[in-house]
Amino acid sequence: MATMKIRRATYFHISVRDRPGEGCRVLSDLAAEGVDLLAFTAVPTGPGTAQLMVFPKDEDALVRAAEAAGISLQNPQSAFIVEGTEHLGTIAQIHRKFADADINIYASNGIFDGHGGYSCVLYVRPEDVERASSVLGI
């Protein structure tokens, strides 16, 4: 039987130079300050730059750690983290709920663990967060 846990999570952007070791430096600095992350994504944003999106377990701890490490946090926003055990079409069902409510998922990424479990992050526009929360029943 499939199980699913959906939570709304705040994430922060951190801009870095796109070069070897920059993501490692930021993650190491945050870990040294005791920050636990729920999710992490990194994408290139232009020539020589990248953006890290960090989803802290504790927002206040991240803010304190970033300040102590001299890391600039930008644009706190909300997304949804979905975790569970997979059955055929689980991710499609979640996407269908949003489509039926006319809510655009503008980015999404997920991973399946090879043992029947998965995690997925769904990004919606800030103006759709409350409606999406309602559609998901959270």
C-alpha positions in Angstrom: 0.0 0.0 0.0 1.3 3.4 -1.0 1.9 6.1 1.7 2.5 9.8 1.1 3.6 12.7 3.2 3.3 16.2 1.8 4.7 19.3 3.5 5.0 22.9 2.6 8.6 24.0 3.0 10.5 27.3 2.9 13.6 27.5 0.7 16.2 30.2 0.3 18.4 31.1 -2.6 22.2 31.4 -2.3 24.1 32.8 -5.3 27.6 31.5 -5.8 30.3 31.5 -8.5 29.9 28.5 -10.8 33.2 26.8 -10.1 34.4 23.6 -8.5 34.0 23.6 -4.7 31.6 26.5 -4.2 28.6 24.4 -3.4 30.8 22.3 -1.1 32.0 25.4 0.7 28.5 26.7 1.3 27.1 23.3 2.4 30.2 22.7 4.6 29.8 26.1 6.3 26.1 25.4 7.0 26.8 21.9 8.3 29.5 23.3 10.6 26.9 25.5 12.1 24.5 22.6 12.7 22.0 23.2 9.8 20.0 20.2 8.7 18.5 20.3 5.2 15.3 18.7 3.9 16.3 19.2 0.3 18.9 20.9 -1.9 19.1 21.9 -5.5 21.8 23.7 -7.5 21.3 25.2 -11.0 23.4 27.4 -13.3 22.0 30.9 -13.6 24.3 32.5 -16.1 27.9 32.7 -17.2 30.0 32.0 -14.2 27.1 32.0 -11.6 24.9 29.3 -10.0 22.1 29.4 -7.6 21.7 27.0 -4.6 18.2 26.4 -3.2 18.4 25.2 0.4 15.4 23.8 2.2 16.2 24.0 5.9 14.6 21.8 8.6 14.7 24.8 10.9 14.6 28.2 9.1 15.8 30.2 12.2 18.9 27.9 12.4 19.7 28.5 8.8 19.4 32.2 9.1 21.7 32.2 12.1 24.2 29.9 10.5 24.2 31.9 7.2 24.9 35.1 9.2 27.7 33.5 11.1 29.3 32.1 7.9 28.8 35.3 5.9 26.4 33.6 3.5 23.8 35.9 1.9 20.3 34.3 1.8 17.9 35.6 -0.8 14.2 35.3 -1.6 12.6 32.9 0.9 9.8 31.2 -1.0 7.6 28.2 -0.5 7.5 24.8 -2.3 6.1 21.4 -1.5 8.0 18.3 -0.6 6.3 15.0 -1.2 7.7 11.8 0.2 6.3 8.3 0.1 6.2 4.8 -1.2 5.7 4.6 -5.0 2.8 3.0 -6.7 2.1 3.4 -10.4 1.2 7.0 -11.2 1.7 8.6 -7.8 3.6 11.6 -9.2 1.1 11.9 -12.1 -1.8 11.9 -9.6 -0.2 14.8 -7.7 0.4 16.7 -10.9 -3.2 16.0 -12.0 -4.5 17.6 -8.8 -2.7 20.8 -9.6 -3.7 20.7 -13.3 -7.3 20.2 -12.3 -7.1 23.3 -10.0 -5.4 25.3 -12.8 -2.2 25.6 -10.8 1.0 25.6 -12.8 3.9 23.6 -11.4 6.8 25.6 -13.0 9.5 23.2 -11.8 9.6 19.8 -10.2 12.3 17.3 -9.4 12.2 13.9 -7.7 14.1 10.8 -7.0 13.1 7.2 -6.6 15.3 5.2 -4.2 15.1 1.9 -6.1 13.3 0.3 -3.1 9.8 1.7 -3.6 10.3 5.1 -2.0 10.5 8.5 -3.5 10.8 12.2 -2.7 9.7 15.1 -4.9 9.9 18.9 -4.7 7.1 20.8 -6.5 7.5 24.5 -7.2 4.5 26.8 -7.8 4.3 30.6 -8.2 4.1 32.5 -4.9 0.6 33.6 -5.7 -0.5 30.0 -6.0 1.0 28.6 -2.7 -2.1 29.0 -0.6 -4.4 27.5 -3.2 -1.9 24.7 -3.8 -1.8 24.0 0.0 -5.5 23.7 0.0 -5.6 21.4 -3.0 -3.1 19.1 -1.3 -5.0 19.2 2.0 -2.3 20.7 4.0 
